[in-house]
Amino acid sequence: MKKTIIFFLLLSLIFGSCSKQYDGIIVPPMTEPQRVVDEMPAWSPDGNTIAYNHSGAVWLLDLKTMTKSFLTEGAIPTWSPDGSKIAYINGGIYTIELSTREITKLTDWLAYFPTWSPDGKKIAFDTNHNDPKGGNVIWTMNADGSNKKDISVHGTGEWREPAWSRDGSLILHIRYIGIGLPEIFLMDTTGNNAVRLTYNSSDDTNPAWSYDGKYIAWGSGSGDYAGIWIMNAGGTDQHLLVRNGGHPTWSPDGKKIAFHMVDNSNRLIVLWVINSDGTGLQQLTEP
């Protein structure tokens, strides 16, 4: 079933409806509607900057000065391992060189959720290109856009939101099982040897590796499960980090996780950060 990027932006923002307190942290109540301002953060490899979506464009937040700057039109930014480039979507997948602002187009068709291999030589992404039913599946390509390969099995449900493991051997992703909600899976880089990590009745989305490869954070968007969750890389010890929010990204030292969530006015989606032990919740951006 064909989906647009708007659907996935909205999917990540399905929240609960009442105020909660976790470990002394008051999480604001979630009521509709909220307007998306800042979302889908991506932490730079040096830990100094967060790239994110801001009102239809990619912006940068300098974490030392807390200044914000426009980078390019587009969405869903992700950093190259050396921090020199950002891949993003603007219909297709593009990269931008941070030092020169030079932009390179990598796909001529709609594609989403780019993720770099740890050596920076490849990018995985999802697309409905060439699927007979218009479903999205996972492909890989060289970082210059060459050698595109479909590594999915069509007709088995959509495969989306890839995230390359830190050792380069696995791709974390979500799969839609039949008519059910998405679950989190691992597979090797050829699309084989799948391992299912989550079994629940929630929308499991945007899985993200910690930089040491030991943990996975993800967003869950339904009912009692709604929030940012963490588990060991093998799927054990699944626990809620903070109620509500979506699209987590780890700091390089593994001590913090940034994500998007409604602001204290309960009207706007902005960026937040929390310690990986669930303490120290802080709002990062203002409207």
C-alpha positions in Angstrom: 0.0 0.0 0.0 1.4 3.3 -1.1 2.3 5.8 1.6 3.5 9.3 1.6 6.1 10.9 3.9 3.3 12.9 5.5 1.8 9.7 6.8 5.0 8.7 8.5 5.6 12.1 10.1 2.1 11.9 11.6 2.5 8.2 12.6 5.5 9.1 14.8 3.4 11.7 16.6 0.6 9.5 18.0 0.5 10.2 21.7 -1.4 9.4 24.8 -3.8 11.9 26.5 -3.0 12.4 30.1 -0.2 13.9 32.2 2.3 11.4 33.6 5.3 11.5 36.0 8.3 9.2 35.6 11.2 9.3 38.1 10.3 12.8 39.1 9.8 14.1 35.5 6.5 15.6 34.7 5.7 14.8 31.0 3.1 17.2 29.6 -0.3 15.9 28.6 -0.9 15.0 25.0 -4.0 16.3 23.3 -4.8 17.0 19.7 -4.0 18.9 17.7 -0.3 19.7 17.9 1.6 21.5 15.2 4.9 20.0 14.1 7.8 22.6 14.4 10.9 20.5 15.1 11.2 16.8 14.7 13.3 13.8 13.6 16.6 14.7 15.2 19.9 13.1 14.1 23.0 13.5 16.4 26.3 14.3 14.7 29.2 11.8 15.2 31.2 14.4 17.1 28.3 15.1 19.5 28.3 18.8 18.9 25.3 19.2 16.5 21.8 17.9 15.9 20.3 18.0 12.4 16.5 17.9 12.3 13.4 18.8 10.4 12.1 22.3 10.9 9.0 23.4 9.1 9.8 21.5 5.8 13.6 21.9 5.8 16.7 20.5 7.4 18.2 22.7 10.1 21.2 22.4 12.4 21.3 23.0 16.2 24.7 23.8 17.6 24.6 22.2 21.1 27.5 24.4 22.4 25.9 27.7 21.5 22.2 26.5 21.1 22.1 28.5 17.8 19.9 27.2 14.9 20.7 27.5 11.2 19.1 26.5 8.0 20.9 23.8 5.9 18.7 22.8 3.0 15.2 22.1 1.9 14.2 18.5 2.7 13.6 16.1 5.6 14.8 13.1 7.6 18.5 14.0 7.9 21.2 11.4 8.8 24.9 12.0 9.2 27.7 10.3 7.4 30.1 8.4 9.8 32.8 11.0 9.4 30.4 13.9 9.9 31.2 15.5 6.6 27.9 15.0 4.8 24.2 14.6 5.6 21.9 12.4 3.6 18.2 13.5 3.5 15.1 13.2 1.4 13.4 15.7 -0.9 11.3 13.4 -3.0 14.4 11.3 -3.7 17.5 10.9 -1.6 20.2 13.6 -1.7 23.5 14.3 0.2 24.9 17.6 1.1 28.5 18.4 1.9 28.7 20.4 5.1 31.8 22.4 4.2 30.8 23.4 0.7 27.0 23.0 0.7 27.3 21.0 -2.5 24.2 18.8 -3.1 24.2 15.5 -4.9 21.1 13.7 -6.0 21.3 9.9 -5.4 17.8 8.5 -6.5 15.5 9.6 -9.3 12.5 8.1 -7.6 10.7 8.5 -4.2 12.8 7.1 -1.3 12.8 7.5 2.4 14.9 7.0 5.6 18.5 6.9 4.4 21.1 5.4 6.7 24.9 5.1 6.2 27.0 2.0 6.6 29.6 2.5 9.3 32.4 2.8 6.7 30.5 5.5 4.8 30.6 3.6 1.6 26.9 2.6 1.3 23.4 3.9 2.1 20.4 1.8 2.9 16.9 3.3 2.4 13.3 2.3 1.7 11.3 2.9 -1.4 8.2 1.6 -3.3 10.2 1.7 -6.6 9.4 -1.5 -8.6 7.1 -3.0 -6.0 4.1 -4.5 -7.9 1.7 -3.3 -5.2 3.3 0.0 -4.3 4.7 -1.2 -1.0 7.9 0.1 0.5 10.9 -2.2 0.8 14.6 -1.8 1.7 17.4 -1.2 -0.9 21.1 -0.4 -0.6 23.3 1.7 -2.9 26.8 3.0 -2.9 27.2 6.4 -1.2 27.5 8.1 -4.7 24.1 6.6 -5.8 25.5 3.8 -7.9 25.0 0.0 -7.6 21.4 0.1 -6.3 20.1 -3.2 -4.9 16.7 -4.3 -3.7 17.5 -6.6 -0.8 13.9 -7.3 0.3 11.4 -10.0 -0.3 8.3 -8.5 -2.0 4.8 -9.7 -1.1 5.8 -10.3 2.6 4.7 -6.9 4.0 6.5 -3.6 3.9 10.1 -3.3 5.2 11.0 0.2 6.2 13.2 2.6 8.2 16.6 0.8 8.0 19.4 1.6 10.4 22.8 0.1 9.8 24.6 -1.6 12.7 27.8 -0.1 14.0 29.8 -3.1 12.9 28.2 -3.1 9.4 26.9 -6.6 9.5 23.2 -6.0 10.3 20.3 -3.7 9.3 17.8 -2.8 11.9 14.3 -2.0 10.5 10.6 -2.3 10.9 8.2 -4.7 9.1 4.5 -4.7 8.7 3.3 -8.2 9.4 0.1 -9.0 7.4 -2.5 -6.3 8.4 -0.8 -5.8 11.8 1.2 -2.9 13.1 5.0 -2.6 12.5 7.4 -4.7 14.5 11.2 -4.3 14.8 13.5 -6.8 13.0 17.2 -7.4 12.3 18.5 -8.9 9.1 21.9 -9.2 7.4 22.9 -6.8 4.7 21.7 -9.1 2.0 18.2 -9.1 3.4 18.4 -12.6 4.8 18.5 -14.2 8.3 15.8 -12.1 9.8 15.3 -11.9 13.6 12.2 -10.4 15.1 12.8 -8.2 18.2 9.4 -6.9 19.2 6.1 -8.6 19.7 3.4 -6.2 20.8 0.2 -4.4 19.7 1.8 -1.0 19.2 3.4 1.0 16.3 7.1 0.3 16.7 9.0 2.9 14.6 12.3 4.6 14.0 14.7 2.1 15.7 18.1 3.6 16.4 21.4 1.9 17.5 23.5 3.3 20.3 27.0 4.1 19.1 28.5 1.1 20.9 26.0 -1.2 19.3 24.8 -2.6 22.6 21.3 -1.0 22.7 18.4 0.0 20.5 16.0 2.8 21.1 12.7 3.2 19.3 9.5 5.1 19.3 6.2 3.5 20.1 3.0 5.3 19.2 0.0 3.4 20.7 -1.8 3.5 24.0 0.1 2.2 27.1 3.1 1.6 24.9 3.4 5.2 23.6 6.9 6.7 24.2 10.6 6.1 23.7 11.7 2.6 24.5 15.1 0.9 25.0 16.2 -2.7 24.7 19.4 -4.7 24.4 20.6 -5.3 20.9 19.3 -8.9 21.1 15.8 -7.7 22.0 15.9 -8.4 25.8 15.2 -6.0 28.7 12.6 -3.9 26.8 11.6 -0.9 28.9 10.0 2.5 28.6 12.4 5.4 28.8 10.0 8.3 28.7 6.3 8.6 27.9 5.3 10.1 24.6 7.7 11.3 21.9 9.2 9.8 18.8 12.3 9.3 16.5 15.1 8.8 19.1 18.7 9.5 18.3 21.7 8.6 20.6 24.5 10.9 21.5 27.9 9.4 20.5 28.9 8.8 24.2 25.6 6.9 24.7 24.6 9.1 27.7 21.7 10.9 26.1 18.9 10.5 23.6 17.3 13.3 21.7 13.8 13.0 20.3 10.7 15.0 19.4 7.7 15.6 21.7 5.0 18.1 22.4 6.3 21.3 24.2 5.2 22.5 27.6 2.4 24.6 26.0 0.9 21.3 24.7 0.6 22.8 21.2 3.9 22.3 19.3 6.2 19.4 18.5 9.8 20.3 19.4 13.1 18.7 20.2 13.9 17.3 23.7 16.8 15.4 25.2 16.9 12.9 28.1 19.6 10.9 29.8 19.7 7.3 28.7 18.8 6.2 32.3 15.5 8.2 32.1 16.6 11.3 34.1 17.2 14.9 33.1 14.4 15.5 30.6 15.0 18.9 28.9 13.4 20.8 26.1 16.0 21.7 23.4 14.2 23.9 21.0 11.5 26.6 21.2 9.0 27.6 18.4 
